[in-house]
Amino acid sequence: MNYAIQTAMLAATLFGSMGAASADTIPGMRGHDHTGITVPDMKQAVDFFTEVVGCKKAMSFGPFADDKGTFMQDLLGVDPKAVIEEITMVRCGSGSNIELFKYTAPDQKDLTPKNSDIGGFHIAFYVDDVAAAKAYLEAKGVKTRLGPLPVKEGPAAGQTILYFQAPWGLQLEAISYPEGMAYEKDAETVLWSPKDPAK
């Protein structure tokens, strides 16, 4: 694949299409399209997201590399000799998508950040019943943490949460707020909710 086509395909995948502009925002910003995650084993990750979490695989493509130049560094800020062996996109219910990357790179680090680490992150999935989610995850052999934990005070009152981990250590969360959260009563901006596709 030539450099120009490779650049256009990867940029379109990573950055999505642009829509109408508005004030005080990235021009054309419409919403959260996907979260990208680099995983150690693509089959393990796809199996976990599809067979345990319940996402659906949409597409896979790759590899992407540049043996002679700095395409990978210029586009993605990675080592020039980094290789994206495969990219797989999964769709999770009515929320945004997850993009799984399998990279190799000369300077690749094998780190699994905790939620307290700078750069740490987690992905939360809205579920109807956190207790049922915990029972299901544990039956599948998934490591779960304390919970379900109902939040009873403050702006997040009304939600129930449970943290769990993918086999390679990725932090995930099950969350539910069937009656909404306390902050919504006076909020100018209401967070996305699966109960109202317009939000």
N, C-alpha and C positions, 0 to 999 in steps of 0.2 A: 504494500500500500504506500502511495507516495506521501510526502510530508504534508502537503496542503490538505489532502483528503483526510489524513489522520488527524491533523489539527482541528479541522472543522467538525469531524465526528465526535472527538473527545470533548471539545468545547461545548458543543450542543448538548451532550449528555450531562456534563458537569454543571452547566450554567442555565440550561433550559431556555425556553423562548421568552421574549419580553412582550409585555402588554402595554396598556395605556399608562401614561405618566401622571403622577400627582405630586403635590407639594410635600416637602420634608420627607422624602423617601427615595430609595433607589428608583430611578425612572422605570416605571412599568412593573414594579414589585407587586405580585399578586398573592403570594403565600409561600409556605414552606413546602418545597417540592420533594426533597429527600434528605436523609442523613447518610453520609458515606462512612463506612467502617472498613478498616483493613483487618483481615482475618488470617490466621495461620494456616487454615485448611479449608478450601472452598467447599468441598463436599460436606464436611462436618457442619459448616456454617449454614449451607443451604438446607441440609437435612434438619438442623435444629429449627430454623425459622419456618420451614414448611411443615414438618412432621410433628413438632412440639408446639410452637407458638400458633401456627395456623395461617401463616402468610402464604401467598401464592407466587410462584416464580413467574416472572413476566418475560425476561430475556437474559441471555448471556452473550458476551462478545469479548474480543481481545485476541491476541496480545497486542500491547503497545510498547514500543521501545525505539530507541535511536542509537544505533551502534557508533555512528560517526560524529554526531553533533550534540547540541544541547537542548533539543526539543523538550525532553522530560523536565529538565531544570527550568527552562523558560516558561513552560505552561503550568507546571505543578509545584515548582520549588523543591524538587527532590534531586537526588544525585543524578548526574547526566546519564549514568549507566543503569539507572533503575529500570526495571521491567514490570509492567502490569501484565501478569500472566493471564488474568481473567477478571472480568467485571460481570456481576450478576445483580439484576434488579428484582426486588420482591415487593409485592403490594400487600399491605397489612390492613385488612378490613376497609373502613371508610376513611382512614387517616392517610398521612403522606407515606412515601415510599422509603425503602432502605436499599442503599447501593453497597454491595459487598465487593471489596477489592482483594485480590491475591497478588501481592507485590513480592519481588525480590530486589535487593539493592545492596551494593557494597557496604553502605554505612547503616544498614537496617538494624534497628534496636528491637529487642523482644521485651516490651514492657506492658504490664497490665495495670493501668492507673486505678487507684482507689477513688471513690467519690470525693475524698478530701484533697486529692492531688490537683495542682494547677494543670489544667488540660484534661482532668478527669471528666467523665460524662456518663450519662445513662440514657436509655430509651424507655419511655413509659408507654404501656398499652392500656387503653381504657377497656375495662371488663364490666360485665353486669354484676358479678358477685365475686369479691376478692377471696372469700373463704373457699368458694368452689374452685377458683383459680389455683389457690395454694394446694388444695387436695389433689387436683389434677397434675400440677407440676411435680409434686412430691411422688406421685404414683409413676411419673415418667422418669424419676431419678434425678430431677433438677434440684440443685441446692437453693433453698429459700432461707430468708432471714426472719427476724421477729415480725410477727403480724399474723393476720390482718390487724393493722393499727388504725382505729378510727380517730380522726382529728375532730375535737369537740369544741375548741376555742380558737378565736382569731379569724382572720379573713378566709382561711382555708377550711374552716369548720364545715363539715358535711362530706368531706372526702375520706375514703379509707384507702390505705396503701399497703403494699408488700413489695419488698425488694427481692430479686432472685438473680441468678447468674447463669450465663451460657457456659458450656463445658470448658471453653478456653478463658473464662474469667470476665467476659463482658458483663457490665452491670445493667440490669433491666428492672423494670418496675411494673406492677399491676396496680391500677388506680381505678376507683369508682366514686361517683358523686351523683347518685340517681335523683336526689332532690336539689341538686345544685350546691353551691358554696355560699358562705355568708357574705363574701365581698360583693356578690352579684347584685344585692339589694340596691346599692347606691353607685354602682360602677358605670363609668362612661364607656369603658371598653370591657367586654366580656370575652373570656378565653374561648378557644375552640372547644366544641363539645359534640360528641357523636349524636346527641339528642336533637341538635338543630344544625343541619347542613349549612345554613347561611352564616353561622358564627365561625 
